[in-house]
Amino acid sequence: MSQPPAPSAQVTAAEISRIAGVTRATVSNWRRRHEDFPEPSGGTESSPLYDLESVRAWLASRGHTSAATPSEELRTTLRLHAHGGGTSDLLLLVLAAADRSPEELTAATQLPDADLAARAQRDATSTADAVPAAETVRFETGDAAVLRALYACVRDEGGQAALGVLAERELEDSAASGAYQTPAPLADLLARLIPGSPARVLDPACGSGNLLAAAARRGARELYGQDTLPVQARRSAVSLMLTAPEATVTVHAADSLRADAFSGLIADAVLCNPPFGVRDWGHDELAYDPRWAYGVPPRAESELAWVQHALAHLTPGGYAALLLPPAAAGRASGRRVRAELVRGGALRAVIALPVGAAVPLHVGLQIWVLQRPESGGPERKSVLFMDMAADAVTAAGRGGTAVTARTRGASRTASPDWEGITARALGAWRAFTGSPDAYEGEPGVAHAAGVVDLLDDVVDLTPARLVRASRADVDPAELSGEAEAARRNLADAAKSLARTAGQEGWSAAGSSAREWQTATASDLSRGGALTLLRTPPDSVRGRGQAASDGDGRPETRAVLTGSDIATGSGPTGQPMGLYDDTAPVITVGDVLVRAVASTDGPMARVAGEEDAGALPGPQVHLFRPDPARLDAWFLAGFLGAEENVAGASTGSTVLTVSPGRLRVPLLPLEEQRRYGEAFRHVHALRAEAQRATRLAEETARLLSGGLTGGQLLPCGT
């Protein structure tokens, strides 16, 4: 990693606020009030940039220690570090460091620079053969700052956190675009759609490795991945070795369609989230490729090339699950290939997901489930279609009854209810595969369409169109009763909302807003006023602590997710092997904060009886206040405030909340309790409004569907 000295990195005012652990407004005040504050070294008048080393020196002169988390510190340190060989050498070091104990990592950070570089060199060399397209670069004493930050990040936040920072940095350096992770709940759904327990799984567009990690959680022991971007291939390899140390991991960096690294591999299952809408995928040079058993994919149909690539790698009878854009189901140019997939029995199911399930967030993506036909196997006479986009199961609120909200618009502003989607999708899929010919479907949600009915002039496989046609089977009297029950529930919810909204719990502060002294959550934690509990990082989980399976231990507990906080539901997640016996357990009065900043619902809440005993999800921060010093509702109200969350968040596309940098006013306990009661009332108001909104959508959906489907008639008809 030897390079000429690099100029100091430049940072924005927002980045300075994160380094110092203050709000952006505080940084603006420093600029105005302190003449010795560093002058801008770049940028524009409206968006100035500052020399990072000068800023750090200025902060140090005023006693401002860094409030950055270990991952933020690593990210900042990398900006100062010239690394001509990319970050592949550091990825090797992450893999090696994840196998070390916290004590060993702490000892490494305390070594003199020369000894630290030598130690890192030995560690990285020990894993040199594990990462694809990696170039081993010698560490030198000038790399000591980065090496210390990396060891500290792995020790405190786990290998995956350090890996994410390195991959983010290399993606920036390579100017790569379109690299998005498959959300963990969606990856788990795709893996669970594969029947049985496949041992050998391939992902030909593996990205960060989330789909293969989901397969490993379900028992896969041979994981094969390939990705066009070397940085993604390297990240995937290291990530899988961290999360599935018992599996055999093989990852290559190359274009799977043009340069298939596994041309001779026959896998038990294929999982894939391929790139969408790529016209330059190799149509001309691959025109006579033997993979196109169902027809040569047209130039505009790269998705159908990926579908056939997956089928070509399956053992007869093996399954594949791919995440595809909705256009692949209906574009005219792909109708011949779609027809052959249906006619040949390769396509088994198409599942429409709600908008926002995965990037691109404005598009309702689809899951295609395929099965390679077996010689002499059973004839496949139907294909299952599910419209989860129109059937996201949500909860009516904490302690409320379950509601089925089938309106498309509802999913545009709320996080997908993965628990409901997964349960509904797997239930229909298992019923269909158990007895395809006898499967009756679920009106408005799932429908098994006959092969003959699908093979028309357009071969449109859009689930909404095919499922909608099945709604005519709904019994008029049953639908009328359901609509009337929904209307009564809505009327009750509206009355409850009006009562809650009629209560006043606040007054004007006067001519100007109140100001107060604040402290960070880290400061409060150091002072014993609260405890910040975290789930064990992956590097700790992977060191051999087996998850328990009885007596209420992790494998039998529910998991409270960020989506549960947003929607106001109880814990809906599953452990999925991610927890061991050191995982914190939620108790009544804990304050739960979502780890990803969002405006689609509340960011924080206080744990109640229904949450007690659950585990905090990977995207949830758990604060345990000392009730003698902090009121729980007061703490939740301020921790979840929009401005507070914004000041403690980092990232560009996804804003990650740094819990230690959230700020809390320093007020007497009695005054805290008054604020706590006000925040409790705000929470109740929001919950009642969410419940009324869901019931209104449900009632409107039933009435509209009944009128247009012929089951309901207008008054006077």
N, C-alpha and C positions, 0 to 999 in steps of 0.2 A: 504493500500500500504506500510505498515511498513516492512522494510527489513534491513539487516545489511548494513553498508556503502559499496558502490561498488567502485572498483578502477576506476580512471579516464579513459574515453574512449580514444582510439587512433585514430589519423587521418592521412591521407596521405597528401603529399605536395599539391595535387590538391584541397583537402578539405580546407587546410589552405588558398589557394588563394581565395576560395569562401567566407570564413569567413572574410578575410581582404579586399575583393573587389579589388584584384590585379590580374595580370596575373601569370601563373605558372612560367614564366621566372623570375619574380620579386622574388618569393619565393626562387628559385634556387640561385639568387644573394644574398639574405639575408643569406642563408646557407653558402655561400663562404666568404662573407665579414664581417659578424658579429660573433665574437668568442663566444658571449654569447647567440647565437641562440640555442634553446633547442636541446640537443643531441637526436638521435633516441632512442625510448624506445621499439622498436620491429620491426617486418617485416624483410626484407632482405636488403642486400647492395644496390641492384638495386631498391627496392621498400620499403624504410624505413617508419616506422610509428612513430608518435610523440605523446607525452602525451598532450591531449587537454587542460587541465588546465594550463600546463606550457606554451603552445603556446599562450593561451589567456593572461596570465600574461605578457609574452614578448611583445605582441602586445600593451597591455595597457601601458606598460612602455615607449613606443615610440609614444603614442598618436594615435594609429590606432584603431578607433572605429569600431565595427562590421558593415559590409555592407550587412549582410545577411537579406533576406526577413523574415517576420514573420514565414512563413512555414519552411524556412531553419533553423531559430532559434529554432523552435519547434523540428525539426528533430535532430539537434545537442544536444539539451537539453535532449531529450529522450535517447540518447546514454549514457548519464551520469547517467541515472536514473534506478535503479533496480526496476522492477515491477513484483513481483511473480504472481500476478493475471492476467498477460497479460495486454491488453489495454482496456478491456471491460468496466472498470470503467471510463476510460477517454472518451470512446465513449458516455457513458451516459452523461458525462459533456458537450461534444460537442453539443448534442441534446438540453440540457438545455440552454447552452450559446447562441445558435442560436436564441432563443426567447427573448434575452435581447437586449436592445438598446446599441449603441456604448458607450454612457455615463456610463451606468451601468457596462459594461465590463471594461472600463478604471478605474472606481472606484474600481472594484474588484482587478485589478493588483496593486493598490496602498495600499492595506490592509497589515497590519503586517502578518507575516507568519502564526501565529496561527489562526488569524481571517480569512485569506484566505483559509486555510485548512477547517475550519468550514463552510465557505460559499460554497466552492466546494462540501463538503459532502452533504449539504442541496440540492444544485442544482442537483447533480447526483442522490440522492435518489428520487427526484420528478419524474424521468423518468425511474426508475429501472425496471418497468414491460414492457418496450417497446423493449428491446434488447434481442434477443434469446441467450440462453446459457451464459448469463452474470452473473458474480459473483461480487456482490457488495463488494468492499474493502474499508476500512476506510482510508481517506486521513489524513496525519499527516504533521507536520511542515516541515519535510524533503522533502516533495513533492512540496514545494512552487515554486521552479524554473520552474518545468514542468507546474504547474497550471497557473502561470503568462504567460508563453510562449503560452499555449493553448488558454487562454482568449484573448491574443493579436492577435493570428492568426485568431480566429473566428471574432474578431472585424474588422481587416484590410483586410482579404482575404476571409472571409466567412467560413461557416461550412464545405463545401465540401473540401476546401483546407486542413483544419485540419483533416478531416476524412481520406483523402488520405494519409497523413503522418502517421497516426495511423495504418491504414490498411497495409501500406507498412512495417512498423516496425513489426507488428505482423506476417505478412507473412514471414519476415526474421527469426523471432524467431521460427516459427513453421516448418521451412524448407519446406514449401509448394511450389510446382511447378505447372506450367501449369495454373496459375490463370491470365487470361488476360481479359481486358475490351472489350466489344463490342463497336466499334467506334460509336459516337453519330449519324452521318448521316446514318450509316447502321442500327442502332437500329430504327431510325425514318422510314426508308424504310420498315423494317419488320412490324412495327406497322401500317403503311399506307396500307400495302397489305391486312389487315383485313378489309373486307367491313363493312360499318355501323359504329356505335359507341358502341363497347362492353363495358359493365359496369363492368363485373367481368373478370379479366385477371389473368392467372397463368403462372409463369415461374418456372419450376421444377429444373433448374440449374441456379439460378438467378445471381451468381457471385456478381458483384458490384451494380446490380440493374438497369443498363442502359436500358434494354428492358422494364422493368416495368415503368420506368420513362417516356419513350417514349409513352407507352400506356396511362399514366396519362395525358400527354400533349394533348392527343386526346380524353380525356373525361372519361377514366376509373376511377371508384370511389371505387372499391374493388380490391386491389392488393395482390396477394398471391405468395410467393416465398419460395423456398427451395434450399439449397446448402449443399454439403457434407462437405465443410470447414466451421467450426464455425466462423472464422474470416470474411469470405465473407458473411455469413448470417447476422452477426452483422453489417457489413459495409452496406449491402444492406438495412437493416431495417432502420438504421439511415439516410442514404442517401435519401430514399424514403420519410421519415417523414419530411426531410428538403425541398425537392423539390416539394412534393405533400401533403402539410399539410391538405388539405381538403379531402384526400382519407383515407379509412380504410386500414391499412397496417398490414399484417400477414406474418411473415417470420419464418421458422423453419430451424434448422441445423441438417441434416441427409441425407442419400443417398436416393434419390427419387425412384430409381428402387428397392432397397432392403427394404426400410423402408419409404413408401409413407406416408407423414404426412397429406396429403389431400385425402385420399382414397375415401371419400364420396363426394368430391367436384365436381360439374359439372360447368364448366366455359363457358363463352361466347366466349373466345378466349384463345389460348395458344401461347406464344412467347418463344423461347428457342434457346440458343447457347450451346449445350451440349458438354461434353468432347468427343474428337475423339479417335478412335483406342484403346479403353479400352477392354481388353480381360477378365479381372476379374470383370465383371459387374453383376454377379449373375446368369449365364446361368443355372447351375445345380439346384440350389435351387428354381429357378423361372420357371422351365420347364412347370408346369401346371398352371401358372398364368392366370387368366381370361382376362388380358389385351391383350393377344396375339390373338386377333380376326382374324388376317391375317396370322397366322403361327408363330411358335416358332422361334425367331431370332437365327441364328447360333452363336456360340461362338465368331466368328470374326466380328459379325455385331451388335455391341452395338448401332450404330446409328439407326438401324431399331427397336431396343427396345425402344429408346427414341421417335421415330415416333409413335409407337403404344401406348406408355404411354400418349403422347399428345392427341391422338384420343380418348383414354378411358376417358379423363377428359373433353371432349367437349360435349356441348348440341347438340342434332341432328341439323344439319345445321350449326353448329359453325365452325370457321376456326382456323387453326394453321399455324404458319410460323416458320420454323426451319432453322438454319444455319448449313450446313453439309459439310463434305469433299467430293470431286468429286468421290472418290472411292465408296461411298455408292450407286452411280447411276449405277455402272457397274460391281462390284465384282460378280464373279460367285456364291459364297456361298449365296448371298442374293437374287438370281433371283426368287425363289419361293415366298418369301414375297413381293418382288416388283410386281410380277405378280398379286398377290391377291389385293394389294393396287390399281393397275390400274384397274383390273377387277371389283372390288367392288366400283369404283368411288370415292375412298378416296383421291387419288392424283390428284390435280387440275393443278399444275404448277411446273416447275423446272427452276430456273433462275441461269445461270452461271455468276459469278462476275469476275471482273478483278483481276489479281494477285496483291497483296498488299492491298486488301480491308480490311482485318482483319488478325490477327495472326492465323496460321502461314503465314507470309507475302509472302513466296515463292510458296504458293499453291493458285490456283484459286478456291475459295469456291463456294458453291451453296446454294440457298434458295429453300427449298421445301415448297410449299403451299398446305395444306391439308384441307379437309372438311369432317366432320363426316356425313355419309349418313343419310338421313331422311327416315323413313318408308313411303312408297308410294310416295316418291319424284321423281323428273324427272330423267330419265336415262342419265348418263353422258357418252357421246360417244367419247370424245377427251380429251387430256391433252395439256396444253400450254407449249411450250419450248422457252426460250429466251436466247440468247447468248450475254450478256452484256460484257463478256470478249473480244468479238470480235467487240464490238460496243460501245466504250466510247466516248461520245460526248464532244469535247473540243472546245476551241475558238482559232481562228487563231492569236490571239494577241490582245492587247488593241486597240480597234477601228477597228479590222479586221473582216472579215466575218467568220461565223461559219463553222467549218470543221468537218466531221464525220470521225474519225480515227478508222478503224476496225481492225488494225493490232494488234495481240497479243503482239508482242514485245514492242510496244509503252507503254503499261501499266506497264512494269517492272521497268521503271525508273521514271515515273511520278506518282504523287498522283492521286488517282481515282477522276474523275470528278463527284462528287456525285449529283450535280444538274442535269447534263445530264443523268446519269444513272437512277436516280429516276424518272425523267420525262418520259423517254423512257419505263421503266419497268411498271410504273403505267398506262401509256397510253395503252400499249398492254394488260395489265391485265384487266383493266376496259372494254376495247372493247371486250375481250374474255368472261368475265363473263356476259356482257350485252346481248350477243347473241353468245353462243359457237358454234352452228351449222353453223352460217353465217360468222364466223370470217375467214378472208382471210389471215391473217398474214402479215409479212413484210419480203420480201426476204433477207436472210442473217442475219436477226435479230431475228425474232419471227415466230414460226410455230406451228399450232395446229395439233398434230398427232393423228390419230384415234386409239382407244383402240385396235381394231383388229390388226392394223399394229405394235403395240408395243409388243404384246404377242407372240414373237417368242421364239427361244430356249434360248436366253441370257437375254432378257428383259433389254437391255441397255438403260438407261434413260439419257445418256449424252447429254446435249443440243447442243453442237458443232456438233455432228454427225447428229442429227435430223434436226437442222436448216440448216446445209450445204446442205442437200438433197433438201431443198426448193429453193435453189438458181438457179436451172435450170429454174424456172419460170420467170426469169428476161428477159425483151424484149431486143434483141440484139441492136436495134437502140437506145433505151433509154440508155443502158449501154455505148455504143460507144460515145454518146454525153456527158454523164457524165464524162467519162474518158478524153475526149478531153478538156472539161472545166477545169478539175483538172490539166491537163498538162499545159494549158495556165497560170493558176494561179501560178503553180510552177515556170514556166519560169519568170514570173513577180517578184515573191518573190526572186528568185536567183539573178536577176539584182539589186533589192533593197538591198539585203544583200551585194553584191559586192561593191555597192556605199558606204554603211555604213562602211564596213571594210576598204575601201580605205582612210578614213579620219584618220589623225594622230593627237592625242591630248595629247601626252606625250613625255618625253625625259628621258634619263638615269640620275640618281641622282648624279653620280660621282663614285668614287672608293669605297664608302661604302653607305649603306642605310641611309636615313635620320631618325633622331630621334626627338621626340618632347615630351613636357610635356602633360599629359592627365588628364582629370577629368571624374568621373563617371557621368552617367545620373542623379543619385540622387543628386550629388553635383550641377550640372547645374540646376536641378529643384529647389533646395533650393535657388539658386542665381537668379531665375527668368528668366533664359535664355530659358527654355522650360518648358512645362507642360506635365506630364505623366497622361493620362486619362485612366480610367479603366471602364469596365462594372460593374454594381453593383453586389456584391457577392450574392450567393444564399440566405444567411441568411437575407439579406436586401430585396431581391425580395419577399421572402416568408412572409413578415410582413404585407401584406395586400394592398400594392400599386398596384392597378389594372392597367394592361396594357391598353393603349388607343387603339381605333380602327378607328380613323379618323383623318382628317386634317394633314396627313403626320406623325403621331406619330408612335411609335415603331411597332405596329402590321401591318402597311402598308409599312414599309420601307424594302429595301433589306439589306442583311447582307454581308459584305466583309469577306471572310474566309481566312485562311492560304493557302488553295489550290489555291484561286484566286491570291494571291501574287506569289505563285510558278509558276503558268501557265501564268500569265500576263493577266488574264481575268478581266472583270468588276465584280461587286458584284453579286454573284449567290446564296447566302444563304437566308434562310427564318428565321424570328424571332422565330417561334414555341413557343410563349409564354414565352420566356426567358428574355424579356426586359420590363422595366417600363419607366415612364417618366423621370427618372433620368439618363437614358443611354446617353453616349456621342454620338454626331453625327459628322461624318467625314466632314471636310471642305477642300477646295483646299489648298495644301501646307502642310497638315499634313504628318508625316512620319509614316508609318505602318510597323511593324516588326512582323514576325511570332513568336509565343510563344513556338514552338517546333522546336529544331534545326534539320536541315536536309540539305542534299546536292542535293536534287532533283529539285532545282530551286533557284531563288534569295530569300534571307531572308528578304529583306526590299524594299520598294518603296515609292515614293512620291505620295500622292493622287492628282488625276487630276479632271477635271470637271465630268467625268463619275462616279467617286467615291463619289462626294459631295452629302450629304444627306443620305448616307448609314450608317449603324451601324457597328462598329467593332465587328467581331466574337469573341467568347470566347477564341479562340486560336490566337488572334491578340492583340499586344500592340500598343497603339496610342500615339505618341509623337507630341506635338504641339509646334514648335520652335517660338521664338520671331524673326521675320525677321530682326529686327534691330541688332540682335546679333548672329544669327545662320542662315546659308544658308541651306535650306531644303535638297537639293541634296547632299551637303557635309555631312550633318548629316546622311542621309540614307546610303550613301556609307560606312561610317565608322561603323555605327551601325550594318550593315549587313555583315561586313567582317568576314571571316571564323574563324580567330584566336580570334577575339573579341567575337564572339558568343560562341566559345568553352570555353573561360575563364569565361563566365557568365552563363554557363549551369550547371545544376545538374541533377542527375539521372543515371540509368544504362541502361535499355532497351530503355526508352524514355528520351531524354535530354530536360529538360524544361529550357527555357531562363528566367533568372531573369533580368527584364528590367533596374532596378536601378543600376546594376553592369556593364552594357555595358559602354565602355570608349570612349571618344571623344577627339581628339587633340585640344589643345588651340591655335588657329591661328587667325590672324586678319581677319576681314570680307572679305576684298578684296581677300586675299589668299584663304579663304574658297570658294569664288565664282569660282575661277579658278579650284579648285578641284571639285566643284559642276558641272561645265560644263563637266569635264572629266568623272565624274560618270554618268551624263546624257547620254553621248555618249555610255558608256559601257552598260547602260540600253537599249538604242535603238539597239545596236548591238545584245544583248541577245534576245530581242524581235523579231528582224528580223530572227535570227537563229532558234528560236523556231517555228516561222511561216513557214519557209522554210522546216524544218524537218517534221512538221505535214503534209504539203502539199505533200512532197515527199512520206511519208508513205501512204497517201491517194491515190496518183496516182499509186503507186506500187500495192496497194491492189486491186484497180479497174482493172488494166491491168492483174495482175496475176489471179484474180478470173474470169475475162472474158475469158482468154485463156483456163483455165482449165475447165470452165463451158460450153464452146462451143459457147459463145456469140460473142467472138472476134477471128479473124483469123490472123496469122502472115502475114506480107507483102509478096506478091508474091504467096500466096496460092489461 
